[in-house]
Amino acid sequence: MVLVPGDKLPSWVFADLRTDHAGEVGAVCIYQGVLQFSRDPELRAFAEHHLATEQKHLRLISGWLPAAQYSRLLSLWRLAGFLTGALPALFGSKAVYATIEAVETFVNHHYEDQIRALDSQHELSDLRQTLLDCQADEVAHRDEVAAARGPTRPNLVLRAWCAMVGTGSKAAVSLIRHI
């Protein structure tokens, strides 16, 4: 039997899905933060396009995760996501692109770990496919911003910011698994 959205899932799946749901909530807010502060038409078009993709991901993950299993700290993740988009938007497109590249690099690895864990769970093949589809979009986002950012390496301050974003994402996932 293959489980589909709305079916009762094994309890061990909830912690991973909670992190995915909170991450997609944060991703939506990242692009909302960019849109709130950027006046660059190209960057705004980029953010609007990616916002739509992240909203789609949020709907997909929400279909798998019962609302009772959502992180109780979603307000915090919304704020963190908004600031992760808004702050770099104040400094321009290269800062936004570097930030998104850091986020998507983390998300790619995060989804990959979950997909590997589901490899042998044939009853969860539809969930695995959902995660594969989301991961493919995130990798495309990462590659798109890497190309948009160009070959120049970010300066020291931007590299430190991106390292903080990656570390913060990892810490958030650890916390979200439980709260």
KOLRODO-158513 format. One record per residue (C-alpha): residue number from 1; x negated, y negated, z. Coordinates in nm, 4 decimals. Layout:
BEGIN
pt nr NUM&east X&north Y&up Z
...
This chain:
BEGIN
pt nr 1&east 0.0000&north 0.0000&up 0.0000
pt nr 2&east -0.1302&north -0.3453&up -0.0923
pt nr 3&east -0.0479&north -0.6330&up 0.1425
pt nr 4&east 0.0699&north -0.9610&up -0.0085
pt nr 5&east 0.1306&north -1.3101&up 0.1369
pt nr 6&east 0.3999&north -1.2901&up 0.4022
pt nr 7&east 0.3190&north -0.9317&up 0.5022
pt nr 8&east 0.1932&north -0.8603&up 0.8521
pt nr 9&east -0.1849&north -0.8630&up 0.8329
pt nr 10&east -0.4319&north -0.6764&up 1.0529
pt nr 11&east -0.5204&north -0.8968&up 1.3517
pt nr 12&east -0.8922&north -0.9084&up 1.2625
pt nr 13&east -0.8077&north -1.1032&up 0.9449
pt nr 14&east -0.6532&north -1.3983&up 1.1289
pt nr 15&east -0.9791&north -1.5514&up 1.2549
pt nr 16&east -1.1225&north -1.5682&up 0.9017
pt nr 17&east -0.8024&north -1.7067&up 0.7556
pt nr 18&east -0.7823&north -1.9647&up 1.0346
pt nr 19&east -1.1257&north -2.0919&up 0.9304
pt nr 20&east -1.0203&north -2.0997&up 0.5656
pt nr 21&east -0.6994&north -2.2866&up 0.6454
pt nr 22&east -0.8743&north -2.5458&up 0.8629
pt nr 23&east -1.1466&north -2.5807&up 0.6000
pt nr 24&east -0.8942&north -2.6479&up 0.3264
pt nr 25&east -0.7158&north -2.9003&up 0.5514
pt nr 26&east -1.0528&north -3.0699&up 0.5985
pt nr 27&east -1.1268&north -3.0564&up 0.2250
pt nr 28&east -0.7987&north -3.2285&up 0.1427
pt nr 29&east -0.8914&north -3.4991&up 0.3923
pt nr 30&east -1.2415&north -3.5379&up 0.2454
pt nr 31&east -1.0933&north -3.6399&up -0.0871
pt nr 32&east -0.8350&north -3.8606&up 0.0818
pt nr 33&east -1.1244&north -4.0363&up 0.2567
pt nr 34&east -1.3057&north -4.0870&up -0.0726
pt nr 35&east -0.9903&north -4.2263&up -0.2311
pt nr 36&east -0.9290&north -4.4598&up 0.0618
pt nr 37&east -1.2655&north -4.6342&up 0.0252
pt nr 38&east -1.3982&north -4.5877&up -0.3271
pt nr 39&east -1.3171&north -4.8383&up -0.5992
pt nr 40&east -1.5287&north -4.6603&up -0.8631
pt nr 41&east -1.2817&north -4.5392&up -1.1300
pt nr 42&east -1.4904&north -4.2322&up -1.2223
pt nr 43&east -1.5346&north -4.1294&up -0.8602
pt nr 44&east -1.1644&north -4.1835&up -0.7917
pt nr 45&east -1.0696&north -3.9657&up -1.0915
pt nr 46&east -1.3112&north -3.6993&up -0.9661
pt nr 47&east -1.1602&north -3.7161&up -0.6159
pt nr 48&east -0.8018&north -3.7024&up -0.7427
pt nr 49&east -0.8775&north -3.3955&up -0.9545
pt nr 50&east -1.0531&north -3.2156&up -0.6710
pt nr 51&east -0.7861&north -3.3176&up -0.4202
pt nr 52&east -0.5285&north -3.1365&up -0.6336
pt nr 53&east -0.7448&north -2.8221&up -0.6335
pt nr 54&east -0.7927&north -2.8333&up -0.2558
pt nr 55&east -0.4180&north -2.8840&up -0.2048
pt nr 56&east -0.3610&north -2.5721&up -0.4165
pt nr 57&east -0.6105&north -2.3793&up -0.2018
pt nr 58&east -0.4351&north -2.4994&up 0.1127
pt nr 59&east -0.1009&north -2.3725&up -0.0196
pt nr 60&east -0.2553&north -2.0345&up -0.1075
pt nr 61&east -0.4211&north -1.9869&up 0.2312
pt nr 62&east -0.1092&north -2.1123&up 0.4117
pt nr 63&east 0.0835&north -1.8382&up 0.2347
pt nr 64&east -0.1377&north -1.5769&up 0.3962
pt nr 65&east -0.1701&north -1.7261&up 0.7453
pt nr 66&east 0.1348&north -1.7585&up 0.9722
pt nr 67&east 0.1690&north -2.1103&up 1.1156
pt nr 68&east 0.1373&north -1.9662&up 1.4658
pt nr 69&east -0.2215&north -1.8704&up 1.3735
pt nr 70&east -0.3318&north -2.2180&up 1.2578
pt nr 71&east -0.6162&north -2.3799&up 1.4492
pt nr 72&east -0.4883&north -2.5844&up 1.7409
pt nr 73&east -0.7514&north -2.8441&up 1.6547
pt nr 74&east -0.6218&north -2.9366&up 1.3085
pt nr 75&east -0.6082&north -3.3065&up 1.4020
pt nr 76&east -0.9807&north -3.2948&up 1.4731
pt nr 77&east -1.0491&north -3.1185&up 1.1410
pt nr 78&east -0.8408&north -3.3800&up 0.9573
pt nr 79&east -1.0449&north -3.6608&up 1.1147
pt nr 80&east -1.3758&north -3.4852&up 1.0481
pt nr 81&east -1.2778&north -3.4228&up 0.6862
pt nr 82&east -1.1627&north -3.7810&up 0.6341
pt nr 83&east -1.4885&north -3.9194&up 0.7749
pt nr 84&east -1.6905&north -3.6726&up 0.5667
pt nr 85&east -1.5342&north -3.8269&up 0.2570
pt nr 86&east -1.4932&north -4.1875&up 0.3686
pt nr 87&east -1.8435&north -4.2546&up 0.4996
pt nr 88&east -2.0301&north -4.1520&up 0.1836
pt nr 89&east -1.7687&north -4.3328&up -0.0299
pt nr 90&east -1.8845&north -4.6558&up 0.1338
pt nr 91&east -2.2305&north -4.5903&up -0.0131
pt nr 92&east -2.1269&north -4.4886&up -0.3647
pt nr 93&east -2.0887&north -4.1924&up -0.5905
pt nr 94&east -2.4329&north -4.0381&up -0.5386
pt nr 95&east -2.3678&north -4.0142&up -0.1634
pt nr 96&east -2.0259&north -3.8588&up -0.2250
pt nr 97&east -2.1648&north -3.6118&up -0.4768
pt nr 98&east -2.4471&north -3.5058&up -0.2454
pt nr 99&east -2.1986&north -3.4621&up 0.0405
pt nr 100&east -1.9610&north -3.2534&up -0.1701
pt nr 101&east -2.2522&north -3.0423&up -0.2912
pt nr 102&east -2.3503&north -2.9713&up 0.0712
pt nr 103&east -1.9926&north -2.8868&up 0.1682
pt nr 104&east -1.9335&north -2.6611&up -0.1319
pt nr 105&east -2.2630&north -2.4802&up -0.0821
pt nr 106&east -2.1536&north -2.3961&up 0.2725
pt nr 107&east -1.8008&north -2.2984&up 0.1588
pt nr 108&east -1.9376&north -2.0692&up -0.1123
pt nr 109&east -2.1407&north -1.8738&up 0.1447
pt nr 110&east -1.8477&north -1.8728&up 0.3880
pt nr 111&east -1.6093&north -1.7253&up 0.1310
pt nr 112&east -1.8748&north -1.4799&up 0.0123
pt nr 113&east -1.9091&north -1.3322&up 0.3619
pt nr 114&east -1.5319&north -1.2830&up 0.3834
pt nr 115&east -1.5072&north -1.1344&up 0.0347
pt nr 116&east -1.7794&north -0.8820&up 0.1174
pt nr 117&east -1.5940&north -0.7862&up 0.4364
pt nr 118&east -1.2823&north -0.7193&up 0.2275
pt nr 119&east -1.4618&north -0.5108&up -0.0385
pt nr 120&east -1.3618&north -0.1823&up 0.1238
pt nr 121&east -1.0164&north -0.2980&up 0.2384
pt nr 122&east -0.8083&north -0.1923&up -0.0631
pt nr 123&east -0.4817&north -0.2831&up 0.1091
pt nr 124&east -0.6097&north -0.6430&up 0.1199
pt nr 125&east -0.7129&north -0.6613&up -0.2463
pt nr 126&east -0.4671&north -0.9462&up -0.3140
pt nr 127&east -0.6154&north -1.1505&up -0.0284
pt nr 128&east -0.9643&north -1.0740&up -0.1574
pt nr 129&east -0.8602&north -1.1971&up -0.5021
pt nr 130&east -0.7183&north -1.5170&up -0.3508
pt nr 131&east -1.0516&north -1.5804&up -0.1806
pt nr 132&east -1.2416&north -1.5011&up -0.5012
pt nr 133&east -1.0273&north -1.7517&up -0.6913
pt nr 134&east -1.0801&north -2.0207&up -0.4270
pt nr 135&east -1.4524&north -1.9465&up -0.4175
pt nr 136&east -1.4788&north -1.9803&up -0.7964
pt nr 137&east -1.3201&north -2.3255&up -0.7769
pt nr 138&east -1.5550&north -2.4296&up -0.4958
pt nr 139&east -1.8606&north -2.3126&up -0.6903
pt nr 140&east -1.7379&north -2.5067&up -0.9938
pt nr 141&east -1.6997&north -2.8158&up -0.7715
pt nr 142&east -2.0537&north -2.7677&up -0.6384
pt nr 143&east -2.1983&north -2.7311&up -0.9861
pt nr 144&east -1.9997&north -3.0286&up -1.1163
pt nr 145&east -2.1277&north -3.2613&up -0.8450
pt nr 146&east -2.4841&north -3.1337&up -0.8828
pt nr 147&east -2.4678&north -3.2279&up -1.2505
pt nr 148&east -2.3022&north -3.5630&up -1.1730
pt nr 149&east -2.5573&north -3.6400&up -0.9042
pt nr 150&east -2.8370&north -3.5907&up -1.1563
pt nr 151&east -3.1889&north -3.4587&up -1.1172
pt nr 152&east -3.3047&north -3.7137&up -0.8604
pt nr 153&east -3.3431&north -3.5790&up -0.5128
pt nr 154&east -3.1372&north -3.7553&up -0.2428
pt nr 155&east -3.3325&north -3.9878&up -0.0146
pt nr 156&east -3.4240&north -3.8882&up 0.3394
pt nr 157&east -3.1153&north -4.0433&up 0.4999
pt nr 158&east -2.8815&north -3.8679&up 0.2567
pt nr 159&east -3.0633&north -3.5360&up 0.3015
pt nr 160&east -3.0257&north -3.5741&up 0.6797
pt nr 161&east -2.6539&north -3.6539&up 0.6373
pt nr 162&east -2.6047&north -3.3456&up 0.4174
pt nr 163&east -2.7900&north -3.1272&up 0.6677
pt nr 164&east -2.5611&north -3.2607&up 0.9403
pt nr 165&east -2.2559&north -3.1839&up 0.7251
pt nr 166&east -2.3765&north -2.8255&up 0.6761
pt nr 167&east -2.4551&north -2.7781&up 1.0447
pt nr 168&east -2.1241&north -2.9331&up 1.1442
pt nr 169&east -1.9362&north -2.7044&up 0.9058
pt nr 170&east -2.1057&north -2.3991&up 1.0516
pt nr 171&east -2.0291&north -2.5103&up 1.4085
pt nr 172&east -1.6680&north -2.5864&up 1.3168
pt nr 173&east -1.6199&north -2.2368&up 1.1730
pt nr 174&east -1.7505&north -2.0823&up 1.4958
pt nr 175&east -1.5051&north -2.2867&up 1.6986
pt nr 176&east -1.2077&north -2.2430&up 1.4666
pt nr 177&east -1.2368&north -1.8645&up 1.4822
pt nr 178&east -1.1187&north -1.8940&up 1.8448
pt nr 179&east -0.9095&north -2.2119&up 1.8671
